[in-house]
Amino acid sequence: MQRNDWPTADPAALGIDADKLSELDPKIKSEYSNINGIVVVRNGYIAYERYSHQYGPDDTHHVASVTKSIMSALIGIAIHAGYIKSVDQNVLDFFPDTPYKQIQAITIRHLLTMTAPYPFEDSHEPLDKMCMQP
Protein backbone atom coordinates (compact mmCIF):
# COMPACT_ATOMS: atom_id res chain seq x y z
CA MET A 1 0.00 0.00 0.00
CA GLN A 2 1.42 3.38 -0.95
CA ARG A 3 1.21 6.28 1.45
CA ASN A 4 -1.27 8.20 -0.69
CA ASP A 5 -3.59 5.18 -0.62
CA TRP A 6 -4.02 5.41 3.14
CA PRO A 7 -7.43 6.71 4.17
CA THR A 8 -7.75 9.40 6.81
CA ALA A 9 -10.08 9.27 9.78
CA ASP A 10 -11.12 11.50 12.61
CA PRO A 11 -8.78 10.84 15.54
CA ALA A 12 -11.70 10.38 17.95
CA ALA A 13 -13.14 7.65 15.72
CA LEU A 14 -9.81 5.85 16.11
CA GLY A 15 -9.74 6.21 19.87
CA ILE A 16 -7.13 8.98 19.81
CA ASP A 17 -7.45 12.12 21.90
CA ALA A 18 -7.73 14.91 19.31
CA ASP A 19 -6.82 17.53 21.92
CA LYS A 20 -3.50 15.77 22.54
CA LEU A 21 -2.80 15.72 18.80
CA SER A 22 -3.51 19.46 18.59
CA GLU A 23 -0.76 19.99 21.18
CA LEU A 24 1.80 18.50 18.78
CA ASP A 25 2.04 21.48 16.42
CA PRO A 26 3.24 24.10 18.95
CA LYS A 27 5.40 21.53 20.76
CA ILE A 28 7.18 20.51 17.56
CA LYS A 29 7.70 24.14 16.51
CA SER A 30 9.10 25.18 19.89
CA GLU A 31 11.08 22.12 20.99
CA TYR A 32 11.74 19.96 17.92
CA SER A 33 12.35 22.39 15.07
CA ASN A 34 14.35 19.79 13.13
CA ILE A 35 11.23 17.67 12.44
CA ASN A 36 10.14 17.94 8.82
CA GLY A 37 7.03 15.82 9.04
CA ILE A 38 4.99 13.62 11.30
CA VAL A 39 2.28 11.10 10.50
CA VAL A 40 0.20 9.29 13.12
CA VAL A 41 -1.41 6.11 11.82
CA ARG A 42 -3.76 3.86 13.74
CA ASN A 43 -5.49 0.76 12.44
CA GLY A 44 -4.51 1.65 8.87
CA TYR A 45 -5.92 5.20 9.00
CA ILE A 46 -4.05 8.47 9.09
CA ALA A 47 -5.21 10.37 12.15
CA TYR A 48 -2.72 13.22 11.98
CA GLU A 49 -0.34 14.47 9.28
CA ARG A 50 1.70 17.67 9.28
CA TYR A 51 4.79 18.84 7.40
CA SER A 52 7.10 21.80 7.82
CA HIS A 53 10.22 23.35 6.30
CA GLN A 54 8.72 23.08 2.79
CA TYR A 55 8.55 19.28 2.99
CA GLY A 56 5.54 17.26 1.94
CA PRO A 57 4.29 13.68 1.87
CA ASP A 58 6.25 12.75 -1.26
CA ASP A 59 9.65 13.99 -0.08
CA THR A 60 12.27 11.48 0.99
CA HIS A 61 14.39 11.83 4.12
CA HIS A 62 17.56 10.27 5.42
CA VAL A 63 16.37 8.58 8.60
CA ALA A 64 19.74 7.44 10.04
CA SER A 65 19.28 5.50 13.27
CA VAL A 66 15.48 5.56 13.14
CA THR A 67 15.75 2.41 11.04
CA LYS A 68 17.32 0.55 13.98
CA SER A 69 14.27 1.30 16.13
CA ILE A 70 11.88 0.03 13.50
CA MET A 71 14.01 -3.04 12.82
CA SER A 72 14.26 -3.86 16.52
CA ALA A 73 10.46 -3.72 16.82
CA LEU A 74 10.11 -6.00 13.79
CA ILE A 75 12.71 -8.40 15.20
CA GLY A 76 10.73 -8.51 18.46
CA ILE A 77 7.58 -9.37 16.51
CA ALA A 78 9.45 -12.08 14.57
CA ILE A 79 10.80 -13.58 17.81
CA HIS A 80 7.33 -13.54 19.36
CA ALA A 81 5.92 -15.24 16.25
CA GLY A 82 8.67 -17.88 16.32
CA TYR A 83 10.43 -16.93 13.08
CA ILE A 84 13.59 -16.00 14.96
CA LYS A 85 14.88 -17.84 18.05
CA SER A 86 16.53 -14.87 19.75
CA VAL A 87 18.64 -11.81 19.09
CA ASP A 88 21.66 -14.00 19.74
CA GLN A 89 20.93 -16.11 16.66
CA ASN A 90 23.57 -15.91 13.92
CA VAL A 91 22.60 -13.85 10.91
CA LEU A 92 23.96 -16.52 8.56
CA ASP A 93 21.26 -18.91 9.82
CA PHE A 94 18.98 -16.95 7.49
CA PHE A 95 21.42 -16.92 4.55
CA PRO A 96 22.94 -20.43 4.41
CA ASP A 97 24.10 -20.05 0.80
CA THR A 98 26.00 -16.80 1.27
CA PRO A 99 29.63 -16.80 0.15
CA TYR A 100 30.53 -14.39 2.98
CA LYS A 101 31.50 -16.94 5.63
CA GLN A 102 33.90 -14.47 7.31
CA ILE A 103 30.87 -12.86 8.96
CA GLN A 104 29.68 -16.09 10.57
CA ALA A 105 30.10 -14.69 14.10
CA ILE A 106 27.63 -11.84 13.55
CA THR A 107 24.36 -12.11 15.44
CA ILE A 108 21.12 -10.19 15.14
CA ARG A 109 22.10 -8.42 18.37
CA HIS A 110 25.30 -7.17 16.71
CA LEU A 111 23.31 -5.69 13.86
CA LEU A 112 20.71 -4.09 16.11
CA THR A 113 23.33 -2.49 18.33
CA MET A 114 25.82 -1.77 15.53
CA THR A 115 28.50 -3.72 17.39
CA ALA A 116 29.59 -6.23 14.76
CA PRO A 117 32.75 -8.06 15.93
CA TYR A 118 34.97 -6.81 13.12
CA PRO A 119 36.48 -3.42 12.29
CA PHE A 120 34.54 -1.03 10.10
CA GLU A 121 36.39 1.16 7.66
CA ASP A 122 34.52 4.42 7.23
CA SER A 123 33.91 5.23 3.59
CA HIS A 124 34.92 8.92 3.85
CA GLU A 125 32.20 9.66 1.33
CA PRO A 126 29.80 12.43 2.40
CA LEU A 127 26.69 10.98 4.00
CA ASP A 128 24.32 12.97 1.79
CA LYS A 129 26.03 11.58 -1.34
CA MET A 130 25.81 8.01 0.00
CA CYS A 131 22.11 8.45 0.77
CA MET A 132 21.33 9.56 -2.75
CA GLN A 133 22.90 6.51 -4.39
CA PRO A 134 20.44 4.03 -5.97
N, C-alpha and C positions, 0 to 999 in steps of 0.2 A: 504494500500500500504506500503510495507516495504521500508526502506531507499535505499537498493540496487536495487530496482525496478525503482527508479527515474531516468529519462533520464537527460543527461546534454545538455547544449546548450551554444553557444557563447553568452557572456554577451551582446554584441551589438545587437544581434538578439532579445534579450529580453528587449531592451531599457535601458540597464544599461551601464554606462560609464566604459569601461574596464580599462581606465587609473586610475580611482578612486579606482577600486578593486586592482590594482597592488600596490597602496599605502598602502594597508592593511598590507601586510607582514612585511615591516620594522617598521611600526607603532606598530603592535602587539609585535614584538620582543623587541622594545625599551621601550614601555610604558605600555604594558599589558602582562608581561611575565608569568602571571598565567593562560593564556588562553591555553587550550589544543587542541581546535579545533573550527573551524568556518565554517558554511555552509550558503551560501546565495541562497535562492530559490525564484524564481519568476515564477508565472503562471505554477507551477508544474514542473519546470525544475531547475536543479542545475546549477547555473551560476558561483559559486566559492566554492571551498572546500579545506581547508588546515588543517593539523594537526601538532602538535609539541609535544615535551616531550615524544616521543615513543608511543603516542596514535594514534588510527586509527578509522575508521568509525564504527567498531563493538564494541568498548569499551564503557562501561557504565560510567556515571559520576553522582555524587551527585550534584544536581542543587540547593539545598537550596531554597532561596527566589525567584529564577527565576520563579518558578512555580506560585507564586502569580501574577507576571506580565502577564503571559500567561492566567491564570484564569480570571484576571480582564478584559483582552481584550475579552475573550470568553463571560463573563457576559455582557459586553457592547453590543456585537453582539446579545445575547439572549434578552436583553432589547429592543434593536432596532427592533428585529423581533417579539416582543410581547410575548415571552415565559415566561419572567420574568417581573413583574410590575416595580420594582425598587430595588436598593440595600438595601432598608430598609424593604424588604419583609422577613418574617420569613422563616428560612430554613425548618422548619417542614411543611410548606405549600406543600413542594415537597415530604415529607415522612409521609403522614397522618397515616400510620399503625405502625410507630416506637414505640417501648415500652419506649423510652428514653424521656419521657415528661418533665424531669427536665431541658432540654435544650430548652424549648419552647420560651425563650426570645432571642435566638440567631438569628441574621439577616445575610443576605449575606454580608452586610457591615462589621459586626464583623469578619467574616471569612476572608474577603479580607484584612482587616487591622490588623488581629491577635489581636483583642481586645475583645474577647468573655467575657461576663459579669459574669464570674465565675473564681475562682482561678485555676491555672494550677500547678500541681505538677510535677516538672522536673523528668525525669526517672533516672537520674544519670548513665545511660548506655552510654558508649562512642558512639558518633554520627556515627563513621564508622561502628561499630557493628550493630547499629540500621538500617543503610542503606543497609546492606547486608542481612537482614532478608527477607524471602520470603513473 
